[in-house]
Amino acid sequence: MKQQRALIVGGSVGGLFAAHLLRAAGWDVAVFERSRSDLADRGASIGTRTDLFDILKRIGIQPDPSVGVAVSSRLCLGGDGASLCEIPSPSLNSSWDRIYRPLRDTLPAALYQSGRKLEIIEQNDNGVTAIFDDGTRESGDLLIAADGIHSTVRNQLLPAVQPVYAGYVAWRGVIEESALTADEHKLLFGRMAFCLPDRELLLSIGMPGRAADTRPGHRRYYWIWFRPADEHGALADLCTDDTRTRHGSSIPPHLVRRDVVAALHDDAQRVLAPSLAAIVRRTAQPFPHGVYDVETPRMVMGRTVLLGDSAFVARPHVGAGITKAALDAQCLADAVTQESDLATALARYERERHAYGKALIARARYLGSYLEAAAKTNGVMPKRQPETVLAEYGAAGKIG
């Protein structure tokens, strides 16, 4: 029997999970990534779930689930620094590069092509062809779009499906564990800390250091701060650099203007708990990006499937993007292995993963509903109860 070939557009974690799992199922795979640079330094803190480790083990990667930064509880701090609420919530926090690096390193180099920008796809009942910006063509039996929120494949096949702005931005930053004072370390490290300024939310957590280093003193501390911002006003200005070049809904950290960072520092001093404000001010290159939803009505179109963020992008509140992509890839590999024909397999994949994606989007929208409502009104917002916020975030990963 002729070996089937999968073309995988997008070489981040979703594409790599698909490549490994389909290859293990007997498929010939080829991954095409538009960027020429290594992707290991992208992303930051991630939550972990047993599903993710199970899929890595299935691939042949044997991560130690205990390697990460242990979190014992969720703590909410008032603007004056007082502890408002703390609830036990054991978990393990890791980093994006700890998942990406072994996936990339264990895939044979010949199967991964960098600097390949997709222009368009063509498909019929017999196969699918990817056409790249240099005019080259690659053909296969199946094309997997793992090319993210601004998916070229999705834009071609479902042009009406576009990211929808939630009304607020996420500022992110990371500092070295060694940059924390002794008092800050005692209070914050080992906890997920929250602060709830009016109309806003900040959470922070420890994470592995560079090269997934988890030795005490070599780890890092991560924060994300959700703040309302009009899409065409405040967001556009935040993502405009010193040359007045606009970068859309996000901006590379090194291009964020000094006046924008200075204003962030002033606001941190004004509304955040002192320990968290100090960490924000100590962050070398904080950066903002708009928060968006993507929800597709379909994940399968002919011989093309959407996977990971190309199909559904949930707001960061659920922290499930990598696990969702891994589960998508596992479901697809199982379906093409266990079903009698490709059409039946793809129908199964869409049936199972579309329902999960919709549930995840709904959960993320619920967690962000206060922030979204706050961005739409200048009126008085109801006061949030810290106990409720901490409990809801604790349940955020329980989808499906």
Secondary structure as UniProt FT lines:
FT   STRAND          5..9
FT   HELIX           13..24
FT   TURN            25..26
FT   STRAND          28..33
FT   TURN            40..41
FT   STRAND          45..47
FT   HELIX           50..59
FT   TURN            65..66
FT   STRAND          69..77
FT   TURN            79..80
FT   STRAND          83..95
FT   HELIX           96..105
FT   HELIX           109..111
FT   STRAND          112..114
FT   STRAND          118..124
FT   TURN            125..126
FT   STRAND          127..132
FT   TURN            133..134
FT   STRAND          137..140
FT   STRAND          142..145
FT   TURN            149..150
FT   HELIX           152..157
FT   TURN            159..160
FT   STRAND          164..176
FT   HELIX           177..179
FT   HELIX           182..188
FT   TURN            189..190
FT   STRAND          191..195
FT   TURN            198..199
FT   STRAND          201..207
FT   HELIX           210..212
FT   TURN            216..217
FT   STRAND          220..228
FT   HELIX           231..235
FT   HELIX           236..238
FT   TURN            242..243
FT   TURN            248..249
FT   HELIX           253..255
FT   HELIX           258..271
FT   HELIX           274..282
FT   STRAND          287..295
FT   STRAND          300..301
FT   TURN            302..303
FT   STRAND          304..306
FT   HELIX           308..310
FT   STRAND          312..313
FT   HELIX           316..318
FT   HELIX           321..338
FT   HELIX           342..367
FT   HELIX           369..376
FT   HELIX           386..394
FT   TURN            395..397
//
